[in-house]
Amino acid sequence: MSMQNDDIPLSRPDLSEIEVEAVLNVLRSGRLSIGPVQEEFESLVARRTGRSHAVAVSSGTAGLHLALIALGVGPGDEVITTPFSFIASANAILYVGAKPVFVDIDSQSLNMNPAKLQTAITSRTKAILAVEAFGNPAHMDDYRRIAAQHEIPLIEDACEGLGGAWRDRPIGSFGRVAVFGFYPNKQITTGEGGMIVTDDDTLADLCRSLRNQGRRTPTIDDSTDAGSWLAHERLGYNYRLSEIAAAIGVGQMKRLDQLLDCRREVAETYMRHLMGNEFLVLPTIEPAVDMSWFVFVVRLTEEFNANERDRVIMGMRRHDIGAAAYFPCIHLQPFYRELFGYKPGDFPIAERVSQRTIALPFHNRLTERECDLVSQTLELMISRENLKRT
């Protein structure tokens, strides 16, 4: 089963001549930042998510940071979030001096358990930052209801979920503000980039100012004010998205449904190949979920431990098949353990899931044969681990 190195990588962006031509048009225009292509990209994402405003930024992490600032979250505040996520969702809370308060997850959706979220709210809770794990929006209406009940904002970390829906409501439409990410392994990519979406006019204007060094929000009168460009009303950041990146985003948004269909087909192919394996737990998708497939993550059953899972992953890599552990629990990352004193057992469901996850190669252009080869190799590695016990 020898293959060339990186024959089946973990991820790969799907770029076409549409994106190439869009980038060339930007280069020919001479307008490389803060231009009409960014506005077009924002309009496309706002329309797709049913929101009034979209604000393009340099990354999903930057978007979360600005959303927290715009909502007034700061030192002494608490923000409830999940320990089972990419670390950026919790890091953004630390950026503003607040404390992430973790809530254990539901073992099927892999999102926060709504009942546990309800009991975690205190007088210091300033927001709920809910992540749609791997593009699954399950429980978003529960989070929205709980947030409204306690009169605190819901921030929807939709960085893994563009194009999906929960009960026919699009991902990105649940929170007071939502944030998407466009890293190369996402449903669409801009290379690096993100998008804030909201229906709140004031919040959107504030995020536009914050992404651009705190510059004053332009008004009609600014056309006669030569100094308006250098008028800074607040501490801001250089979180702008370039016109080049936005051009890639425009091309990708125009192909979004095609890209989502391709990812869905790959996920369904894996399901067919692996559904008979008694040692695997496959993604559980509720009927109300229109899944936007970010990655395809399986997990080993309870009899396997983290070391055995790691050996399965390394075995796949030795066969030049990309695989990874998605995600290590945030609270057990060294920095978080040192800062907050977390220890194994604090969030047992998230930990049990995290110790057994395996992300398989997942991108739009995987063939049936490649999916079959990945599946066979995975099952072979699992069989080897089982043999070691006998």
C-alpha positions as CSV (number, residue, x, y, z in Angstrom):
1,M,0.0,0.0,0.0
2,S,2.9,2.3,-0.7
3,M,2.0,5.7,-2.1
4,Q,3.7,9.0,-3.0
5,N,4.2,11.4,-0.1
6,D,1.1,13.5,0.6
7,D,-0.9,11.4,-1.9
8,I,-4.1,12.0,0.1
9,P,-3.6,15.2,2.1
10,L,-5.8,16.1,5.1
11,S,-7.2,19.1,3.3
12,R,-6.9,21.0,0.0
13,P,-8.6,24.2,-1.2
14,D,-10.8,24.1,-4.3
15,L,-9.8,27.0,-6.5
16,S,-10.9,27.5,-10.1
17,E,-10.2,29.9,-13.0
18,I,-13.0,32.0,-11.6
19,E,-10.9,32.9,-8.5
20,V,-7.7,33.3,-10.6
21,E,-9.4,35.7,-13.0
22,A,-10.9,37.7,-10.1
23,V,-7.5,38.1,-8.5
24,L,-5.9,39.2,-11.8
25,N,-8.7,41.8,-12.2
26,V,-7.8,43.2,-8.8
27,L,-4.1,43.3,-9.6
28,R,-4.9,45.1,-12.9
29,S,-7.1,47.6,-11.1
30,G,-4.4,48.9,-8.8
31,R,-6.9,49.0,-5.9
32,L,-5.5,46.4,-3.4
33,S,-7.3,47.4,-0.1
34,I,-10.6,48.9,1.1
35,G,-12.3,48.7,-2.3
36,P,-15.4,47.5,-4.2
37,V,-14.4,43.9,-4.2
38,Q,-14.5,43.7,-0.4
39,E,-17.9,45.3,-0.5
40,E,-19.1,42.7,-3.0
41,F,-17.8,39.9,-0.9
42,E,-19.5,41.3,2.2
43,S,-22.8,41.7,0.3
44,L,-22.7,38.1,-0.9
45,V,-22.1,36.7,2.7
46,A,-24.8,39.0,4.2
47,R,-27.3,37.9,1.6
48,R,-26.5,34.2,2.1
49,T,-26.9,34.4,5.9
50,G,-29.9,36.7,5.8
51,R,-28.1,39.5,7.8
52,S,-28.2,43.2,7.3
53,H,-24.5,43.7,7.6
54,A,-21.2,41.8,6.9
55,V,-17.8,43.2,7.9
56,A,-14.8,41.5,6.3
57,V,-11.7,41.0,8.5
58,S,-8.3,39.4,8.3
59,S,-9.3,36.1,10.1
60,G,-12.1,34.4,12.0
61,T,-10.1,35.0,15.1
62,A,-9.9,38.7,14.4
63,G,-13.7,38.7,13.9
64,L,-14.3,37.1,17.3
65,H,-12.0,39.6,18.9
66,L,-13.8,42.6,17.4
67,A,-17.2,41.1,18.2
68,L,-16.3,40.8,21.9
69,I,-14.9,44.4,22.0
70,A,-18.0,45.7,20.2
71,L,-20.3,44.0,22.8
72,G,-18.3,45.6,25.6
73,V,-16.8,42.4,27.0
74,G,-13.7,43.2,29.1
75,P,-11.7,42.5,32.3
76,G,-13.7,40.9,35.1
77,D,-16.3,39.5,32.7
78,E,-17.0,35.8,31.9
79,V,-17.9,34.4,28.5
80,I,-19.3,30.9,28.4
81,T,-17.9,28.7,25.6
82,T,-16.9,25.1,24.7
83,P,-13.7,23.3,25.6
84,F,-14.0,21.2,22.4
85,S,-13.0,23.6,19.7
86,F,-10.0,25.1,17.9
87,I,-8.2,27.2,20.5
88,A,-8.9,30.5,18.8
89,S,-12.5,30.6,20.2
90,A,-11.3,30.8,23.8
91,N,-8.2,32.8,23.0
92,A,-10.3,35.7,21.7
93,I,-12.0,35.9,25.1
94,L,-8.6,36.2,26.7
95,Y,-7.6,39.0,24.3
96,V,-10.2,41.3,25.9
97,G,-9.2,40.4,29.4
98,A,-12.3,38.3,30.1
99,K,-12.4,34.7,31.4
100,P,-13.6,31.8,29.3
101,V,-16.0,29.6,31.3
102,F,-16.1,26.2,29.7
103,V,-19.3,24.0,29.5
104,D,-19.1,20.3,28.7
105,I,-20.5,19.1,25.4
106,D,-23.3,16.9,24.2
107,S,-21.8,13.5,23.1
108,Q,-23.7,13.4,19.8
109,S,-23.6,17.0,18.4
110,L,-20.3,17.8,20.0
111,N,-21.7,21.3,20.8
112,M,-22.2,22.6,24.3
113,N,-24.8,20.8,26.4
114,P,-27.7,23.4,26.7
115,A,-28.7,22.3,30.2
116,K,-25.1,22.7,31.5
117,L,-24.8,26.0,29.8
118,Q,-27.9,27.2,31.6
119,T,-26.4,26.3,35.0
120,A,-23.0,28.0,34.2
121,I,-24.5,31.5,33.9
122,T,-23.6,33.9,36.8
123,S,-23.8,37.6,37.5
124,R,-20.4,38.0,35.7
125,T,-21.5,36.3,32.5
126,K,-21.3,38.9,29.7
127,A,-21.8,36.7,26.7
128,I,-22.2,33.2,25.3
129,L,-19.8,32.2,22.6
130,A,-21.2,29.1,20.9
131,V,-19.2,27.1,18.4
132,E,-20.8,25.1,15.7
133,A,-18.4,22.1,15.9
134,F,-17.4,20.8,12.5
135,G,-20.3,22.8,10.9
136,N,-23.1,21.3,13.1
137,P,-25.6,24.0,14.3
138,A,-27.5,21.7,16.7
139,H,-28.8,23.5,19.8
140,M,-28.4,27.0,18.4
141,D,-32.0,27.9,19.0
142,D,-31.5,26.6,22.6
143,Y,-28.5,28.9,23.1
144,R,-30.4,31.8,21.6
145,R,-33.3,31.2,24.0
146,I,-31.1,31.0,27.0
147,A,-29.2,34.1,26.0
148,A,-32.5,36.0,25.6
149,Q,-33.8,34.7,28.9
150,H,-30.7,36.1,30.7
151,E,-30.5,39.2,28.5
152,I,-26.9,38.5,27.4
153,P,-25.7,38.4,23.8
154,L,-25.1,35.2,21.9
155,I,-21.9,35.3,19.8
156,E,-22.2,32.6,17.1
157,D,-18.8,31.2,16.2
158,A,-19.7,30.0,12.8
159,C,-16.1,29.7,11.5
160,E,-16.7,26.1,10.6
161,G,-20.2,26.3,9.3
162,L,-20.8,28.6,6.3
163,G,-23.8,27.3,4.2
164,G,-25.4,25.1,6.8
165,A,-28.7,25.5,8.5
166,W,-30.7,24.4,11.6
167,R,-34.4,24.0,11.1
168,D,-34.1,25.9,7.8
169,R,-32.5,28.8,9.5
170,P,-29.0,29.5,8.1
171,I,-25.9,29.3,10.2
172,G,-24.8,32.8,11.0
173,S,-28.3,34.0,11.7
174,F,-28.7,33.0,15.4
175,G,-26.4,35.2,17.3
176,R,-26.5,38.9,18.0
177,V,-23.4,38.7,16.0
178,A,-21.8,35.7,14.1
179,V,-18.3,35.2,12.7
180,F,-17.1,33.1,9.8
181,G,-13.6,32.0,9.0
182,F,-12.0,31.4,5.6
183,Y,-8.8,29.5,6.3
184,P,-7.8,27.2,3.4
185,N,-9.4,24.1,4.9
186,K,-12.8,25.7,5.3
187,Q,-15.9,25.4,3.0
188,I,-14.7,28.5,1.2
189,T,-11.3,30.2,1.5
190,T,-9.7,33.6,1.0
191,G,-6.3,32.2,2.0
192,E,-6.7,34.0,5.4
193,G,-9.8,35.9,6.3
194,G,-13.0,36.1,8.2
195,M,-16.4,37.8,8.2
196,I,-18.6,39.4,11.0
197,V,-22.3,39.4,10.3
198,T,-25.1,41.1,12.3
199,D,-28.4,43.0,12.1
200,D,-27.2,45.6,14.6
201,D,-26.3,48.8,12.7
202,T,-24.3,50.3,15.6
203,L,-22.3,47.1,16.2
204,A,-21.5,46.8,12.5
205,D,-20.3,50.4,12.3
206,L,-18.1,49.9,15.4
207,C,-16.6,46.7,13.9
208,R,-15.8,48.6,10.6
209,S,-14.0,51.2,12.7
210,L,-12.2,48.7,14.9
211,R,-10.8,46.7,11.9
212,N,-9.4,49.8,10.4
213,Q,-7.3,51.3,13.3
214,G,-10.3,52.8,15.0
215,R,-10.9,55.3,12.2
216,R,-14.0,57.4,12.4
217,T,-16.9,55.8,10.5
218,P,-17.2,57.8,7.2
219,T,-20.0,60.2,6.7
220,I,-21.2,62.3,3.8
221,D,-19.4,65.3,5.2
222,D,-16.1,63.5,5.1
223,S,-15.8,64.1,1.4
224,T,-14.9,67.7,2.2
225,D,-12.6,66.9,5.2
226,A,-9.1,66.2,4.1
227,G,-8.1,65.0,7.5
228,S,-10.9,62.5,8.0
229,W,-8.7,59.5,7.0
230,L,-6.5,60.1,10.0
231,A,-9.3,60.8,12.5
232,H,-9.2,57.9,15.0
233,E,-12.0,57.8,17.5
234,R,-10.9,54.7,19.5
235,L,-8.2,52.1,19.9
236,G,-8.4,50.0,16.7
237,Y,-6.6,47.2,14.9
238,N,-5.2,46.4,11.5
239,Y,-7.7,43.6,10.8
240,R,-8.6,44.6,7.2
241,L,-9.0,42.0,4.4
242,S,-7.2,42.8,1.2
243,E,-9.0,43.2,-2.1
244,I,-7.0,40.2,-3.4
245,A,-8.3,38.0,-0.6
246,A,-11.8,39.4,-1.1
247,A,-11.6,38.6,-4.8
248,I,-11.0,34.9,-4.0
249,G,-13.9,35.1,-1.6
250,V,-16.2,36.5,-4.2
251,G,-15.3,33.7,-6.6
252,Q,-15.8,31.1,-3.9
253,M,-19.2,32.5,-2.8
254,K,-20.4,32.3,-6.4
255,R,-19.5,28.6,-6.3
256,L,-20.7,28.0,-2.7
257,D,-23.5,25.6,-3.5
258,Q,-21.3,23.5,-5.7
259,L,-18.6,23.4,-3.1
260,L,-21.0,22.3,-0.4
261,D,-22.5,19.6,-2.6
262,C,-19.0,18.2,-3.3
263,R,-18.2,18.1,0.4
264,R,-21.6,16.4,1.2
265,E,-20.9,13.7,-1.4
266,V,-17.5,13.0,0.1
267,A,-19.0,12.8,3.6
268,E,-21.7,10.4,2.3
269,T,-19.1,8.3,0.6
270,Y,-17.2,7.9,3.9
271,M,-20.4,7.1,5.7
272,R,-21.1,4.2,3.2
273,H,-17.6,2.8,3.5
274,L,-17.4,3.0,7.3
275,M,-20.9,2.5,8.7
276,G,-20.4,-1.2,9.2
277,N,-17.3,-0.9,11.4
278,E,-18.2,-1.7,15.0
279,F,-15.1,0.1,16.4
280,L,-16.0,3.5,14.9
281,V,-18.5,6.2,16.0
282,L,-19.5,8.2,12.8
283,P,-20.8,11.8,12.9
284,T,-24.4,11.9,14.2
285,I,-26.5,14.4,12.3
286,E,-30.0,15.2,13.5
287,P,-32.8,15.5,10.9
288,A,-33.2,19.2,11.5
289,V,-29.5,19.8,10.6
290,D,-28.5,20.8,7.1
291,M,-24.8,20.0,7.8
292,S,-22.1,22.2,6.3
293,W,-19.2,19.8,6.3
294,F,-16.0,21.4,7.5
295,V,-14.2,18.2,8.2
296,F,-15.0,14.5,8.5
297,V,-14.2,13.3,12.0
298,V,-14.8,9.8,13.2
299,R,-13.9,8.5,16.7
300,L,-12.9,5.2,18.1
301,T,-15.2,3.5,20.5
302,E,-14.7,3.6,24.3
303,E,-12.4,0.5,24.5
304,F,-9.7,2.5,22.7
305,N,-7.5,5.0,24.6
306,A,-5.7,8.1,23.4
307,N,-2.4,6.3,22.8
308,E,-4.1,3.7,20.6
309,R,-5.8,6.5,18.7
310,D,-2.5,8.2,18.1
311,R,-1.0,5.0,16.8
312,V,-3.8,4.7,14.3
313,I,-3.2,8.2,13.1
314,M,0.6,7.7,12.8
315,G,-0.1,4.4,10.9
316,M,-2.2,6.3,8.4
317,R,0.4,8.9,8.0
318,R,3.1,6.3,7.3
319,H,0.9,5.2,4.4
320,D,0.9,8.9,3.2
321,I,-2.7,9.5,4.2
322,G,-3.4,12.7,6.1
323,A,-5.1,12.2,9.5
324,A,-5.2,14.3,12.7
325,A,-6.7,14.5,16.2
326,Y,-9.5,17.1,16.1
327,F,-9.6,18.7,18.6
328,P,-7.4,18.5,21.7
329,C,-9.5,20.0,24.6
330,I,-8.7,23.6,25.1
331,H,-8.7,23.4,28.9
332,L,-6.0,20.8,28.9
333,Q,-3.6,22.9,26.7
334,P,-0.5,23.7,28.7
335,F,-1.2,27.5,28.7
336,Y,-4.8,27.1,30.0
337,R,-3.8,24.5,32.7
338,E,-1.1,26.9,33.9
339,L,-3.4,30.0,33.8
340,F,-6.6,28.4,35.3
341,G,-5.5,25.2,37.0
342,Y,-7.6,22.9,34.8
343,K,-7.0,19.2,35.1
344,P,-8.1,16.0,33.4
345,G,-11.6,15.1,34.4
346,D,-12.9,18.6,34.5
347,F,-15.0,18.2,31.4
348,P,-15.3,14.4,31.0
349,I,-17.4,14.1,27.9
350,A,-15.3,16.6,25.9
351,E,-12.2,14.7,27.0
352,R,-13.6,11.2,26.1
353,V,-14.5,12.5,22.7
354,S,-11.2,14.4,22.2
355,Q,-9.1,11.3,23.1
356,R,-10.6,9.2,20.3
357,T,-11.2,11.6,17.4
358,I,-9.6,11.0,14.0
359,A,-10.0,13.6,11.2
360,L,-9.8,11.9,7.8
361,P,-8.7,13.5,4.6
362,F,-11.5,15.8,3.5
363,H,-11.8,18.1,0.5
364,N,-14.0,18.6,-2.5
365,R,-12.0,16.6,-5.0
366,L,-11.5,13.3,-3.1
367,T,-12.5,10.4,-5.4
368,E,-14.5,7.3,-4.5
369,R,-11.3,5.3,-4.9
370,E,-9.4,7.6,-2.5
371,C,-12.2,7.5,0.1
372,D,-12.1,3.7,-0.2
373,L,-8.3,3.6,0.3
374,V,-8.5,5.9,3.3
375,S,-11.3,3.8,4.8
376,Q,-9.4,0.5,4.2
377,T,-6.2,1.9,5.7
378,L,-8.1,3.2,8.8
379,E,-9.7,-0.1,9.3
380,L,-6.4,-1.9,8.9
381,M,-4.8,0.3,11.6
382,I,-7.7,-0.3,13.9
383,S,-7.4,-4.1,13.4
384,R,-3.7,-3.9,14.2
385,E,-4.5,-2.2,17.5
386,N,-7.0,-4.9,18.3
387,L,-4.5,-7.6,17.6
388,K,-2.1,-6.1,20.1
389,R,-4.6,-6.8,22.8
390,T,-4.9,-10.6,22.1
